[in-house]
Structures are given as structure tokens and as C-alpha cells.
Amino acid sequence: MKFGTKAIHKGLNEGQSTGAIIPPIYQTSTYIQKAPGDHKGYEYSRTKNPTRTALENNIAAIENAIHGFCFGSGMGAIDTIIKLFKSGDEIIANNDLYGGTYRIFTKIYSNYGIVFHFVDLSDPENVKNFINAKTKMIWIETPSNPLMNITDIQSVADIAKENKILLGVDNTFASPFLQNPMDLGADIVMHSATKYLGGHSDVVMGALVCNDDELAEKLSFIQNTCGAVPGPQDCFLVLRGIKTLHLRMERHSENGKRIAEYLKSHPKIDKVYWPGFEDHPNFEVAKIQMRDFGGMISFTQKDGSLETAVNFATRTKLFALAESLGGVESLVGHPATMTHAAIPLEEREKTGVVNSLIRLSVGVEDVEDLINDIEQALG
Ligand SMILES: *Cc1c(COP(=O)(O)O)cnc(C)c1O
């Protein structure tokens, strides 16, 4: 079955008794039992809720995975993964991560004795320098946020398998329509469903998928024990969002290409970061592991001052200045003061998240209007 069909149909019929074509919002905390332990698969909504089950199965299906789990946020999903590990374990991650991921690694889990190594994984071989007997997971984000670096998932997966290390992939930026890390050898795929999966800027949620039954058992145990679960209304919203994921991603990618090319040819622009350019250092990898290149673009102006960047971000009219990404409406962000403010300046500059960097989440509006908006904001 192809992507659009799976997005619309898969996983939805669990617990249906009325024939409703859409899974209802089961706004219930508990379920009546006939006798102790004699129930219809649902006991308490932290453990399982039918609206959430439908969504979990649906997300697993579009990521070509077997098991799915949803959480109250993307960070709740990442938190669940790290709880698989214990003090002394080591995790290798790429060095340009979503700011919140960097924060939970360094400000929370470092305190619990988990050791993190941040490595430039644009060459997957670099990971080998950090692998030792304590290494338990490699964590990658590709395309990365906000610099659109591409990591070769298949090559990292091969190294991880050789060394019996888990590979986790944050697939938020690509979405399951553009990239399926499970097919390339990942063990766990994570999404901030807040972004493209939800797609309408109206919900905060996270998701994990995996294939291995034993791993699924552990994730399910942590999900139920720690309780970072989403409510049924939010699950309904994300289920609705996913139905048009393929249509939205096609338009995000189309608009993204037009705007990336426009920026690249603009005399005031210095660097443009977008994986669809042939001169992107990992274009060949991106072309193989992604179906298209999406609508996330970062750039700097030749005038590299903080002020010029902030001026741009406050002058756009259609691109709303806001955190987040992946919704139908276009957003502009200033990573240094917004999403990546938790990362110290010297760390940021090492990886290229300079004060003049601007990030665009290109929406699905008419691209001519978006280009006009950028034009006047640069003017
Ligand atoms: C937003 C985001 C997260 C965190 O997700 P929340 O839903 O905001 O908790 C993690 N990774 C990436 C790449 C993100 O963009």
C-alpha cells in the first residue's frame, strides 16, 4: 500500500462499534470491567485509550514500523527513550541538534550520569572514534535543525548494528512522507508530531515507533509508568492532520525549492542551507534517503549582524515570527535567540548557528506571495 492510502486508512478501526468512519474522541479516563481483569483491552487511559491506539497504529504504518507510541510532546518522547538507559551509559549524538534535545541531554540526563558525545556526523565514520563498551545509542537528526546537515542513516545504522548499539532518529524535519529511517536500519524513530504530522499548529505531541517487540515492551512500560501521554482530543487532531500529510509535504517541498532558489540568487544573501542544492555537502545522500527536500530553509545575509537578522524577522508579514515549524502557515525564526538560545554562543558558532542565521518554515500558501513577503522584508 502506498503512502497516501496508508495515511488515510491505516490503524483506524480499533474498537469501532458504530461504523463511524473516523475514530471517536474517547474522552474517558477508565473502562468498565465485567469482573476484575475481564475487560475489552482497555483499563485506564494512561495505559491505553482507543483514540490514541488508532493514532499510534497509524503513525507506525506510515513510518513502515510495527509499534507506535504517542506522548504529550516530542520532548516527552525523547525523555522516554533516554529512560531506557542508566548511569554510566554513553550516547553519541550529532552536534547540531534541536535545542530542547541538547538541553534534556546536557541539563537533565548528564546529572543522572549518562554521558553524551556530540559529534559532526556529516561523515558517518566520525562516530567510530566515540564508540566504546559503554555506548548504548547513537542519536541523529537529519536534516538537522537549523543547518539542514544530512547524516547518512544507512551508514550509521550499519556501524550501530556492527557494534550492537541502538540507532534513534529524530525524523521531525523530514516527516514520514519524505524519509523512513526504519527502512534504512534505525531501531527507533521519533517525531515531534507538533510539527508536520499535526501540521496545523494546533497541538503539541510526540511519537515513537519501533519494530523490535522487546524494545516496544520497554517503551510501552515507560510510557505507562511515567505517564507523559497525550489526551484523546489531541490524538484526534493529529489523526486528522496525517490524512493530508502527503498533500501538504508535496506543497511544502515545491514552495521550499522555489524560495531556496530565490534566496540563493538574491544579492543580499550570503549562505542558504537547504538539502536540495547540488552543492550541499551531502546532496548525494539526501537524494537517496529522502523523497524530496521539504520546506525548511535557513540563511544568513551578507550583513551578518544580529540587528539585520532581527530586522528581517520582524519585517515579514506573511511569515509569522514564532517558534515551531511544519504547519500550513509559514513561520520565520531566529535560532540564536529563540529555539537555540539554550546553547552557549561559542557552541553555536562552532556549528554555524551564528547570530545572523534565520530559519524559515515554508508553509503551503501561494509561493508568489511568500516570495513578495521575503522581498519586502529584505528591502
Ligand atoms: C520541536 C522539535 C522537538 C521537540 O518536540 P516538542 O513537540 O516541541 O516537544 C524535537 N526535535 C525536533 C527536531 C523538533 O523540531
The ligand as an SDF file (V2000), in Angstrom:
LIG
                    3D

 15 15  0  0  0  0  0  0  0  0999 V2000
   10.0240   20.5460   18.0720 C   0  0  0  0  0  0  0  0  0  0  0  0
   11.0670   19.5210   17.9970 C   0  0  0  0  0  0  0  0  0  0  0  0
   11.2940   18.6390   19.0560 C   0  0  0  0  0  0  0  0  0  0  0  0
   10.5280   18.7180   20.3570 C   0  0  0  0  0  0  0  0  0  0  0  0
    9.1660   18.4690   20.1700 O   0  0  0  0  0  0  0  0  0  0  0  0
    8.0180   19.1430   21.0740 P   0  0  0  0  0  0  0  0  0  0  0  0
    6.7700   18.5840   20.4790 O   0  0  0  0  0  0  0  0  0  0  0  0
    8.1580   20.6220   20.9240 O   0  0  0  0  0  0  0  0  0  0  0  0
    8.2670   18.7220   22.4730 O   0  0  0  0  0  0  0  0  0  0  0  0
   12.2840   17.6780   18.8990 C   0  0  0  0  0  0  0  0  0  0  0  0
   13.0130   17.5930   17.7720 N   0  0  0  0  0  0  0  0  0  0  0  0
   12.8210   18.4330   16.7300 C   0  0  0  0  0  0  0  0  0  0  0  0
   13.6600   18.2870   15.5070 C   0  0  0  0  0  0  0  0  0  0  0  0
   11.8510   19.4240   16.8080 C   0  0  0  0  0  0  0  0  0  0  0  0
   11.6890   20.2730   15.7910 O   0  0  0  0  0  0  0  0  0  0  0  0
  1  2  1  0
  2  3  1  0
  2 14  2  0
  3  4  1  0
  3 10  2  0
  4  5  1  0
  5  6  1  0
  6  7  2  0
  6  8  1  0
  6  9  1  0
 10 11  1  0
 11 12  2  0
 12 13  1  0
 12 14  1  0
 14 15  1  0
M  END
$$$$
